[in-house]
Amino acid sequence: MPPKRTQSTLSFASANKKAKTSSSSSPNLKIITWNVNGIRAFRDRYSEKKTSVQFQTLFQEEQPDIVCFQETKIDESKVDDYKNLLGSEYPYAHFNCCSVKKGYAGTATFSKEQPLSVRIDFPLNTEGRVLVTEFNSCIVVNTYVPNSGMKMERLKYRTTTWDVGKF
């Protein structure tokens, strides 16, 4: 039997700038989702001074509760190198890596609150494209949908297999 859902302990983001300075919280949950086109490149790009400031400013202004990355492009052996990528404010990091092709696809979800459950056991998920995290207040489905490709080489897979798959 799944645990009973109760009010979330996530630190909900403020609904407006005025509320940011007060101690009242908003019912709005903020999620940032980002196709990083490789988490290593993302880390390197955002460690440069100019882009690091832009990245920090985005997170300070938006104060997301959950951050989802797609196209992480790492294998399971590299996950520990990136669990603390977003710092101590996001102590819970979960990854789903491609198991059939090294450095391909993949998803990651970072959160301020520990999820009740994390699922990656779905059909057609060998490329690490679906990562589901369940919280008290919601279920987040982080999905990196396959592209058909420039030459449409994966169009048949996309339309006859992925799109009709049972997630």
C-alpha positions in Angstrom: 0.0 0.0 0.0 1.5 3.4 -1.0 2.1 5.9 1.8 -0.7 8.3 2.5 -0.3 11.7 0.8 0.0 14.7 3.1 0.7 18.3 2.7 4.2 18.7 1.1 7.2 19.8 3.0 8.7 21.2 -0.1 9.7 24.9 0.3 7.3 26.2 -2.2 8.5 29.1 -4.3 6.9 32.5 -3.8 4.2 33.6 -6.2 5.5 37.2 -6.5 8.6 39.2 -5.6 6.9 40.8 -2.6 6.2 37.5 -1.1 9.9 36.4 -1.4 10.9 38.7 1.4 8.1 37.5 3.7 8.0 34.2 5.6 4.7 33.2 3.9 4.9 30.5 1.4 3.0 30.1 -1.8 1.1 27.1 -3.1 3.1 27.2 -6.2 5.7 24.5 -6.8 8.5 25.6 -9.1 10.2 23.1 -11.4 13.0 24.0 -13.9 13.5 21.5 -16.7 16.5 21.8 -19.0 17.9 19.8 -21.9 21.6 20.2 -20.9 23.0 18.4 -24.0 25.5 16.6 -21.8 25.8 17.1 -18.0 29.7 17.3 -18.3 29.4 20.1 -20.8 26.8 21.8 -18.7 29.0 21.7 -15.6 32.0 23.1 -17.6 29.9 25.8 -19.3 28.4 27.0 -16.0 31.7 27.0 -14.2 33.0 29.8 -16.4 32.7 33.1 -14.6 30.1 34.9 -16.9 27.8 31.9 -17.3 28.2 30.9 -13.7 26.8 34.2 -12.6 23.9 33.9 -15.0 23.1 30.4 -13.7 23.3 31.4 -10.1 21.1 34.4 -10.8 18.5 32.2 -12.4 18.4 29.9 -9.4 18.3 32.8 -6.9 15.5 34.5 -8.8 13.4 31.5 -9.5 14.2 29.4 -6.5 13.0 26.1 -8.0 12.0 23.3 -5.8 12.8 20.6 -8.3 15.3 20.7 -11.3 15.0 18.2 -14.1 17.7 17.6 -16.7 17.4 15.7 -19.9 20.1 14.4 -22.2 22.6 14.0 -19.4 24.8 11.7 -21.5 26.6 9.9 -18.7 26.7 6.3 -17.7 26.1 4.8 -14.2 29.8 4.9 -13.3 29.8 8.7 -13.4 26.6 9.5 -11.4 28.5 10.1 -8.1 30.5 12.9 -9.9 27.3 14.9 -10.5 25.0 14.2 -7.5 26.1 17.4 -5.8 26.2 19.5 -9.0 23.5 21.9 -7.8 24.9 22.2 -4.3 23.6 21.5 -0.8 20.2 23.1 -1.5 19.4 20.1 -3.7 20.5 17.1 -1.6 18.4 14.6 -3.5 19.7 13.7 -6.9 18.4 10.8 -9.0 19.7 9.6 -12.4 18.5 7.3 -15.1 21.3 6.5 -17.4 21.3 4.8 -20.8 22.2 1.1 -20.4 22.5 0.3 -24.1 24.8 3.0 -25.4 27.5 4.7 -23.3 27.2 8.5 -23.1 23.8 8.7 -24.7 20.4 10.2 -23.6 19.7 10.0 -19.8 17.7 12.0 -17.3 18.3 13.5 -13.8 16.1 15.0 -11.2 17.4 17.2 -8.3 15.1 18.1 -5.4 15.0 19.9 -2.1 12.8 17.2 -0.6 13.4 13.5 -0.5 11.0 11.7 -2.9 8.7 9.1 -1.5 9.6 6.9 -4.4 11.7 6.9 -7.6 10.9 4.8 -10.6 12.8 4.0 -13.8 11.3 0.5 -14.4 9.3 1.2 -17.5 9.2 -0.6 -20.9 11.3 1.1 -23.5 13.4 2.8 -20.8 16.8 1.3 -21.7 18.0 4.7 -22.9 17.3 6.3 -19.5 14.6 8.6 -20.9 12.0 8.4 -18.1 12.6 9.2 -14.4 9.6 9.4 -12.1 9.8 10.9 -8.7 6.9 10.9 -6.3 6.5 13.5 -3.6 3.8 14.2 -1.0 2.3 16.9 -3.2 2.9 15.6 -6.8 4.4 13.1 -9.1 7.1 14.5 -11.4 7.6 12.6 -14.7 11.0 13.7 -16.2 11.0 12.6 -19.8 13.5 12.9 -22.6 11.4 12.1 -25.7 13.4 10.6 -28.6 13.9 12.9 -31.6 13.2 11.6 -35.0 16.7 12.8 -36.1 17.8 15.1 -38.9 17.4 12.4 -41.5 14.3 11.0 -39.8 16.1 7.7 -39.1 14.3 7.3 -35.8 10.9 8.4 -37.0 9.5 4.8 -37.2 10.8 4.0 -33.7 9.3 7.2 -32.4 5.9 6.8 -33.9 5.4 3.0 -33.8 7.3 2.1 -30.6 7.9 5.0 -28.3 4.6 7.0 -28.8 2.5 3.9 -28.3 4.6 2.5 -25.4 3.1 1.9 -22.1 4.5 4.2 -19.5 
